[in-house]
Amino acid sequence: MRWSLMNFGEKLTRLREQKGLSQYEVAERLGIKRPRYNAWEQSLAKPRADLLNLLATFFEVSPSYLLGFNEEDTPQQPEPPFEPGTIAAHHEGEDWSEEEQEDIRRFKEFLKSKRINK
């Protein structure tokens, strides 16, 4: 494993300062208490996976970057809007049912995870 030149807390501090925000402002926008956010910046604790994803989305970086697996802080590409009609060009023009749309979403996630794990 490649170790990060900048630790988790340092990355959070730099990203927050780039946005010109205080710890309180970031914590408020994330819906958490400032002491919890401060503990992350001080590298005293790391967030749960759901909060890590929230941080990555807020700062427009990947969770991998925050954890030190990737040194590039390139913004996450936003997920294109889900359009079931683009999945199958030969669809008969009928609307997809909610169940079919959910199956398509799950299959799309499966394909993405398969690509990542290659």
Residue frames as qw, qx, qy, qz and C-alpha x, y, z in Angstrom:
[[0.000, 0.889, 0.458, 0.000, 0.00, 0.00, 0.00],
 [0.391, 0.421, -0.013, 0.818, 1.26, 3.46, -0.86],
 [0.310, -0.606, -0.503, 0.533, 1.21, 5.81, 2.11],
 [0.151, 0.911, 0.298, 0.242, -0.12, 9.31, 1.74],
 [0.441, 0.280, -0.203, 0.828, 2.25, 12.26, 1.89],
 [0.258, -0.305, 0.178, -0.899, -0.49, 14.23, 3.56],
 [0.003, 0.172, 0.940, -0.293, -2.57, 12.57, 6.26],
 [0.063, -0.606, -0.764, -0.211, -6.34, 12.49, 6.41],
 [0.223, -0.796, -0.378, 0.417, -6.68, 15.44, 8.78],
 [0.241, -0.434, 0.271, 0.825, -4.27, 17.61, 6.79],
 [0.089, 0.247, 0.726, 0.635, -6.28, 16.93, 3.63],
 [0.128, -0.746, -0.653, -0.006, -9.53, 17.91, 5.33],
 [0.266, -0.713, -0.128, 0.635, -7.96, 21.11, 6.66],
 [0.205, -0.216, 0.477, 0.827, -6.58, 22.05, 3.24],
 [0.010, 0.429, 0.769, 0.473, -9.87, 21.32, 1.47],
 [0.191, -0.791, -0.538, 0.220, -11.86, 23.29, 4.07],
 [0.258, -0.627, 0.051, 0.733, -9.50, 26.26, 3.84],
 [0.186, 0.044, 0.628, 0.754, -9.69, 26.20, 0.04],
 [0.102, -0.633, -0.696, -0.323, -13.45, 26.66, 0.39],
 [0.011, 0.404, -0.178, 0.897, -12.91, 29.48, 2.89],
 [0.676, -0.511, -0.347, -0.402, -15.01, 27.77, 5.55],
 [0.277, -0.542, 0.630, -0.482, -14.62, 27.35, 9.30],
 [0.111, 0.023, -0.988, 0.107, -14.82, 23.97, 11.00],
 [0.319, 0.328, 0.609, -0.648, -18.18, 25.03, 12.40],
 [0.526, 0.456, -0.162, -0.700, -19.52, 25.85, 8.91],
 [0.393, 0.257, -0.840, -0.273, -18.41, 22.52, 7.46],
 [0.013, 0.093, 0.932, -0.350, -19.83, 20.58, 10.41],
 [0.413, 0.382, 0.379, -0.735, -23.12, 22.43, 10.15],
 [0.545, 0.424, -0.393, -0.607, -23.42, 21.74, 6.41],
 [0.371, 0.181, -0.906, -0.088, -22.63, 18.06, 6.99],
 [0.718, -0.437, -0.242, -0.485, -25.14, 17.82, 9.82],
 [0.786, -0.168, -0.477, 0.355, -22.60, 16.87, 12.49],
 [0.438, -0.884, -0.061, 0.153, -21.16, 18.54, 15.60],
 [0.283, 0.881, -0.355, 0.135, -17.98, 20.63, 15.30],
 [0.475, -0.610, 0.630, -0.073, -16.00, 18.54, 17.85],
 [0.869, 0.140, 0.472, 0.052, -16.51, 15.46, 15.68],
 [0.630, 0.756, 0.007, 0.179, -15.28, 17.29, 12.58],
 [0.094, -0.880, 0.443, -0.142, -12.36, 18.74, 14.57],
 [0.739, -0.353, 0.574, 0.009, -11.33, 15.22, 15.64],
 [0.837, 0.431, 0.288, 0.177, -11.12, 14.27, 11.96],
 [0.358, 0.886, -0.173, 0.240, -8.96, 17.28, 11.10],
 [0.324, -0.754, 0.545, -0.173, -6.71, 16.53, 14.09],
 [0.616, 0.287, -0.727, -0.101, -6.44, 12.90, 12.86],
 [0.306, -0.266, 0.738, -0.540, -7.77, 11.71, 16.20],
 [0.598, 0.262, 0.709, -0.266, -10.58, 9.78, 14.52],
 [0.047, 0.074, -0.688, -0.721, -11.76, 8.79, 11.06],
 [0.594, 0.108, 0.118, -0.788, -15.37, 8.93, 9.90],
 [0.665, 0.178, 0.715, -0.120, -17.63, 5.96, 9.19],
 [0.373, 0.138, 0.702, 0.591, -17.97, 5.00, 5.53],
 [0.144, 0.784, 0.581, 0.162, -21.23, 6.91, 5.08],
 [0.174, -0.933, -0.049, 0.312, -19.69, 10.09, 6.50],
 [0.461, -0.344, 0.512, 0.638, -16.51, 9.58, 4.47],
 [0.324, 0.439, 0.678, 0.493, -18.65, 9.54, 1.33],
 [0.036, -0.926, -0.374, 0.046, -20.47, 12.65, 2.52],
 [0.360, -0.739, 0.213, 0.528, -17.11, 14.42, 3.07],
 [0.446, -0.046, 0.635, 0.629, -15.86, 13.36, -0.36],
 [0.209, 0.687, 0.615, 0.325, -19.01, 14.63, -2.03],
 [0.178, -0.935, -0.201, 0.232, -18.91, 17.90, -0.08],
 [0.313, -0.714, 0.362, 0.511, -15.26, 18.56, -0.96],
 [0.720, 0.642, -0.088, -0.247, -15.65, 17.17, -4.49],
 [0.102, 0.577, -0.810, -0.037, -12.88, 14.58, -4.14],
 [0.775, -0.029, -0.595, -0.209, -12.88, 10.80, -4.02],
 [0.789, -0.586, 0.111, -0.148, -12.96, 8.82, -0.79],
 [0.912, 0.097, -0.042, 0.395, -9.75, 7.18, -2.04],
 [0.326, 0.646, -0.172, 0.669, -8.05, 10.56, -2.06],
 [0.462, -0.728, 0.163, -0.480, -9.14, 11.33, 1.50],
 [0.921, -0.363, 0.142, -0.024, -7.87, 7.95, 2.71],
 [0.238, -0.742, 0.564, 0.274, -4.53, 8.31, 0.94],
 [0.757, 0.120, 0.618, 0.176, -4.97, 5.63, -1.72],
 [0.499, 0.625, 0.366, 0.476, -4.92, 8.22, -4.49],
 [0.382, -0.386, -0.117, 0.831, -2.89, 11.42, -4.34],
 [0.029, 0.245, 0.418, 0.875, -4.88, 13.19, -7.05],
 [0.135, 0.404, 0.609, -0.668, -7.64, 15.33, -5.63],
 [0.121, -0.103, -0.580, -0.799, -9.58, 15.40, -8.85],
 [0.529, 0.017, 0.270, -0.805, -13.26, 16.16, -8.41],
 [0.428, 0.194, 0.880, -0.069, -15.67, 13.29, -8.51],
 [0.155, -0.074, -0.591, -0.788, -17.55, 13.09, -11.74],
 [0.536, 0.067, 0.387, -0.748, -21.24, 13.61, -11.07],
 [0.365, 0.185, 0.911, 0.055, -23.41, 10.64, -11.79],
 [0.190, -0.072, -0.479, -0.854, -25.42, 11.26, -14.97],
 [0.604, 0.002, 0.305, -0.737, -29.16, 11.34, -14.43],
 [0.372, 0.046, 0.927, 0.016, -30.78, 7.93, -14.64],
 [0.554, 0.369, -0.180, -0.725, -32.61, 7.51, -17.92],
 [0.683, -0.001, 0.726, -0.084, -33.98, 4.00, -18.35],
 [0.703, 0.664, 0.149, -0.209, -34.74, 4.73, -22.00],
 [0.275, 0.795, -0.530, -0.104, -31.03, 4.92, -22.79],
 [0.550, -0.361, 0.751, -0.068, -30.37, 1.41, -21.45],
 [0.525, 0.186, 0.803, 0.210, -32.04, -0.43, -24.30],
 [0.113, 0.296, -0.345, -0.884, -32.29, 1.18, -27.71],
 [0.297, -0.110, -0.798, -0.513, -34.85, -1.39, -28.86],
 [0.131, 0.277, 0.741, -0.598, -37.35, -0.85, -26.07],
 [0.108, 0.498, 0.781, 0.362, -40.90, -0.87, -27.37],
 [0.059, -0.465, -0.134, -0.873, -41.66, 2.62, -26.09],
 [0.622, -0.635, -0.431, -0.159, -43.43, 1.47, -22.93],
 [0.197, -0.791, 0.387, -0.431, -42.40, 3.06, -19.66],
 [0.471, 0.157, -0.809, 0.316, -40.16, 1.01, -17.40],
 [0.645, -0.649, -0.367, -0.169, -41.91, -0.10, -14.21],
 [0.325, -0.837, 0.360, -0.255, -40.44, 0.98, -10.85],
 [0.877, -0.289, 0.379, 0.060, -39.24, -2.59, -10.31],
 [0.810, 0.443, 0.145, 0.356, -37.53, -2.68, -13.72],
 [0.167, 0.890, -0.193, 0.378, -35.89, 0.69, -13.07],
 [0.583, -0.689, 0.408, -0.140, -34.55, -0.61, -9.74],
 [0.929, 0.021, 0.310, 0.203, -33.20, -3.74, -11.48],
 [0.591, 0.698, 0.003, 0.403, -31.44, -1.51, -14.02],
 [0.173, -0.888, 0.301, -0.302, -29.95, 0.64, -11.24],
 [0.789, -0.459, 0.409, -0.006, -28.66, -2.46, -9.42],
 [0.880, 0.288, 0.229, 0.302, -27.19, -3.88, -12.61],
 [0.325, 0.858, -0.121, 0.378, -25.50, -0.55, -13.33],
 [0.429, -0.781, 0.404, -0.205, -23.93, -0.56, -9.82],
 [0.918, -0.135, 0.354, 0.115, -22.82, -4.16, -10.34],
 [0.738, 0.560, 0.084, 0.368, -21.07, -3.24, -13.59],
 [0.042, 0.899, -0.258, 0.351, -19.37, -0.25, -11.95],
 [0.646, -0.617, 0.438, -0.104, -18.09, -2.35, -9.04],
 [0.929, 0.138, 0.276, 0.204, -16.88, -5.01, -11.46],
 [0.516, 0.763, -0.067, 0.384, -14.93, -2.36, -13.39],
 [0.243, -0.854, 0.352, -0.297, -13.35, -1.00, -10.19],
 [0.768, -0.431, 0.469, -0.068, -12.29, -4.47, -8.98],
 [0.865, 0.486, -0.104, 0.074, -10.49, -5.46, -12.22]]
